Amino acid sequence: MNPSFKSLRHASQQKPISDIIAELKEEGYEREFKKGDVLVKPGRPISDIPIILEGAISVYQLDDDYREMLLYYLEKGDMCIMSFMGGLYNESSKIKAVATEDSHVLLIPVQKIGKIIKHHPEWVEYIFDVYHQRFHELLDVVNAVAFKKMDERLLDFIEKKREITGKSTLKITHEELANELGTARVVISRLLKELEKKEVLKLGRNKITLL
């Protein structure tokens, strides 16, 4: 079970998680997003807080040249804490959120956040838990960029994708991988060929299979 769902259930000893989600659905609306759809765009006002009911979402930071770097994934039971904080303080989005897989998402309008916290006090603990989890994931990103070699980061990324999708074959181009990891395509291509020689993975046309 996802840690966020665990904490939400723990935070509400008197109320099943299904009841809490059902109540939250009354405050928001549900949407289906196809793989590749953009949920949150950088620089745009934040009107809704996404909660992932099914699927997976990738969250990116963009630099001034619009180059992307993956910060973390949102999976079932996760809330986009960056959207929550931005919406709470009436700020524009500083991140980009994209559906990694076909996803079913509950969207809570930001103007209802105060009401939800008041009527669902278990959500305060849930929010702090999500914030704590995202903070540690961001520290992992900083540590990876500062201390890990690119081949380690590349393999970690591919293995994380396998964990999320449940598939050993990842459909992605070298250019997309480079954008995800904030490096050049030629670097990714060279490292992938080295990993293939070591029989760690097998390369195909726009796909990578972990062995």
N, C-alpha and C positions, 0 to 999 in steps of 0.2 A: 504493500500500500504506500502511496506517495506520502512523504513526511507532512505535507500540508494537511492532507486529509486526516492523518493520525492526530495532529495537534488540534484540528477542528473538532474531532470526535472527543478527544481528551478534555478540551476546554468546555464542552457541554456534556456533563455527566447525566443531566436530566433529559436531554433531548437527542434523539437519533440524528445522524448527519443527514439522512434523507429528508427529515422534517425541516432542518435548517435550509438545505438547498431549495426545497419546495417553497419556503417562505421568501427566500431571496429571489426566486423566479417571479414572484408576485411584484417585486420592486423593479425588475428589469425586463429584458427581452432576450430571446435566444436567436442565434444566427449560425448558419453553416458557412464555413470558409473552405475553399478548395486549396490544395497545396499550391503555394506561391502567392496566394492572396495577401495583401498588406492590411493589417488590422490597425496599426498605429503608424502615422507618418511623422517624421521629425519636423519641428517648427509649426505644427498644426495645434490649434487649441484642443485640449482634452475634454471630451464630452462624456465618455463612458469608460468604466473600469472593466477590463476583460477578466473573466474567471473561466478557466479551461475545464469543460465537462468531459470532452473526449478529444484525443488528438495531441498535437504538440506544436508549440510556437517558438520560433527563434527570435531573440532580442539582440539588436545590433546597436553599436555606437558608430556615428559617422563623424569624420573629420571635416575640415573646411574644404577639402577637395572631393568630398562625397565618397571617400573610401570607407568601406565598412569593416568592422571587426566584431565578431561574435562575442557577446558578453555571457549569455546563459540561455538555457532552454526553459520553457514553461510547459509542464505536463499536466495530466489530469489532477484536478484539485488545486492547481496553482493560480494565484492572482498576480497580475502585473503590478508589482509594488511601485515601479517608476511612474506608471500612469496614475496610480492611487495618490502618490505624493504630489505629482504635478497638478492633478485635478483638485486636490485639497487646497493647494496654494494658488490656484488659478494661473498656472504656468503653462506655456506651450510645451509640447513633447520634446524631449531631448534624445529620444530613442526611436528606432524603427522596429516594428514587430511584424514578422512574416510567418504564415502558416507553413510549418515544415511538413506536415501531413494534413490530409483532409481533417478538419477540426470542427467540433460543436462547442460553441462558446456562449456563455451567459454574459451579457453586457449590462452593467449597472450604471445608470446615469449619475454623474458626479453630484448633482444637487440632492440626491437621496442618501448620500453617504452618512451624513449626520443622523438622519432618521434611523438608518440601519444600525449604526453603532449604539444608538440609544435603546432601541428595541431588541437588539441582539448583542448583549454584552460579551458573549463568548467570542464575538468577532474581534474584539480588541486583542485578545491573546493570539488569535489566528493571524492578525496583521503583523504583530511583533514577531511571530514565528517565521512568517514569510520574509519579513525584512532581514531577520537574522540569517536565514538560509541564503538569500540573495547576496548578502554582504560577504559571506564566506566564499560563494562562487566567484564574486568579483575579485576577492583576494587570490583565488586560484588562477584567475586570468592574469593578474599582475605578476604572480610568481612564475607562471609559464612563460610570459613574454620576457621577463627579466633573467630567468635562470635556466629554462629548458631550451634545448636545441630544437630547431624547426622540425627535424624528423620525428622527435618525440611528440611535439605538439600535433603534428599531422596524424600520427598513429592514434594518439589519444582522441582526436576529433573523429576519426573514422570509427573507432570502437564505441564512442558515445552515440554516434549515429546508429550503429547497429543495435545498441541497447534500447534506443528510443523506438526505432522502427520494427525491431524484432527480425530484421532481414540482414543476411550476410553480404548481400550485394547492394551497393550504394550507387544510385543513378545521379551522377554529378560530373561536371566537366572540370578540367584542371584550372580553368579560369575562375570558376565558381569557388573551388577550394582555396585558391589564392586570395580571393576577395574575403572569404570567411576568416582566413587566418592573418590577413593583413600583410601579405607578401607578394612577390612576383610570380607569374605563371611559370616562368622558366625554372624557378627554384622548386616549385611543387612538382613539375614534370620530372626533374632530375631525381628528386627524393623518391617519387613513386617508382621510378625504374630501378633504383637501388633496392627498395623494399621488395619489388617483384623478383629481383635476382636472389634475394635472401629467402624467397618463397614464403614471405609474410602475407602477400596478397597477389591477386591476379588482375591485370589491367585488360579492359575491353573498351569498346567504343562508347565513350561517355558513361562508363561505369567502372566500379572497383569492387572486387570480391575479396573479402577477408578469408584466408585459408585456415 
